[in-house]
């Protein structure tokens, strides 16, 4: 979960989020190198006393400042494309979770099991929170999912545009009325992972959080059997 002093990305809980963080650091390093080099060149240009009134063109420097940015762009584009295809890859999911966005709550459905589990997930009002619960983030019915399993999520909306987003898992899927979007993720550690709707969807847009409870597979099976 992100805290008030956290300016960085959240700690990853899935392999895809790890790759996203690596790419972020890679791109940021290139940006810092470019900024440093340009700042140094501007500084030296401002303070040196060399002049050349007869200079009309410089073929060598023009070739360099054309080819060098192209090479730098390749170093950004190739990892970006690799990551883009990794994010879209659906590889034999173990469980499918159906999610429907409403104004202003989420509905979930586990349809892979005989006892078809369906429930709504509402934010817990501030005056009903317990001491160990988080304001504006905790819900009455959490999404329970097994760790170390490939999970597919199908997202749609019943009324307006919504966006199902869990930053720690690197997941952001738009919920569009009349359309079914899908993605997949793999949770590699147990814990609670918080998210929120990331599409401006109305007056209570800020009050439809997402909570995923990642548990070992045997606990998940017990939870399914008891519901």
BELZI-V8071 format. One record per backbone hydrogen bond with DSSP energy under -0.5 kcal/mol. CO is the residue of the C=O (numbers start at 0). NH is the residue of the N-H. E is the energy in kcal/mol with one decimal. If there is no record, write none. Layout:
co: <CO,CO>
nh: <NH,NH>
e: <E,E>
This chain:
co: <2,4,12,13,14,15,16,17,18,19,20,21,22,23,24,25,26,27,28,29,30,31,32,33,34,35,36,37,38,39,40,41,42,43,51,53,57,58,59,60,61,62,62,63,65,66,67,68,69,70,71,72,73,75,76,77,78,79,80,81,82,83,84,85,88,89,94,95,95,96,97,98,99,100,100,101,101,104,105,106,107,108,108,109,113,114,116,118,119,120,121,124,125,129,133,133,137,141,142,142,144,145,148,148,149,149,150,151,152,152,153,154,155,156,159,161,162,162,163,164,165,165,165,166,167,170,172,173,174,175,175,178,180,182,184,185,185,186,190,192,194,195,198,201,203,204,206,207,209,210,210,211,211,212,212,213,214,215,215,216,217,218,219,220,221,223>
nh: <5,6,187,17,18,19,20,21,22,23,24,25,26,27,28,29,30,31,32,33,34,35,36,37,38,39,40,41,42,43,44,45,46,47,54,55,61,62,63,64,65,65,66,67,69,70,71,72,73,74,75,76,77,79,80,81,82,83,84,85,86,87,88,88,90,91,151,97,110,153,108,155,106,157,158,103,104,101,120,99,118,97,110,116,115,116,109,107,121,105,139,127,128,132,136,137,123,143,144,212,214,148,150,186,93,94,184,96,154,182,98,180,100,177,158,174,164,197,172,195,168,169,170,169,12,165,163,175,161,156,178,180,154,152,150,14,187,147,213,211,209,164,200,204,206,207,122,196,194,142,212,192,213,144,214,190,146,218,219,220,221,222,223,224,225,226>
e: <-1.5,-0.8,-2.4,-1.8,-2.0,-2.2,-2.4,-2.4,-2.4,-2.3,-2.4,-2.4,-2.8,-2.3,-2.2,-1.8,-2.2,-2.4,-2.2,-2.4,-2.7,-2.5,-2.3,-2.8,-2.4,-2.3,-2.4,-2.6,-2.3,-2.4,-2.3,-2.0,-1.4,-1.4,-1.1,-0.6,-2.0,-2.2,-2.2,-2.6,-0.5,-0.7,-2.5,-2.6,-1.0,-2.2,-2.3,-2.5,-1.6,-1.7,-0.9,-3.2,-2.3,-1.5,-2.6,-2.1,-2.2,-2.1,-2.0,-1.9,-2.2,-1.0,-0.7,-0.7,-0.6,-0.6,-2.9,-0.5,-0.6,-2.7,-1.9,-2.1,-2.6,-2.7,-0.5,-0.9,-1.0,-2.7,-3.2,-2.5,-1.9,-2.5,-0.8,-1.3,-1.6,-0.5,-2.8,-2.9,-0.5,-1.8,-2.2,-1.9,-1.1,-1.5,-1.5,-2.1,-2.4,-0.7,-0.5,-3.4,-2.3,-0.5,-0.5,-0.7,-2.9,-1.3,-2.3,-2.9,-0.5,-1.7,-3.0,-2.6,-2.2,-0.6,-0.5,-3.2,-0.7,-1.5,-2.5,-0.7,-1.3,-0.6,-1.8,-1.1,-2.4,-2.3,-2.8,-0.7,-2.4,-0.6,-2.0,-0.6,-3.3,-2.9,-2.7,-0.5,-0.6,-3.7,-3.0,-2.9,-3.0,-0.5,-0.5,-1.6,-1.9,-0.7,-0.5,-0.6,-2.6,-2.7,-0.5,-2.6,-0.7,-2.3,-0.5,-1.7,-2.4,-0.5,-1.9,-2.4,-1.8,-2.2,-2.4,-2.3,-1.7,-1.0>
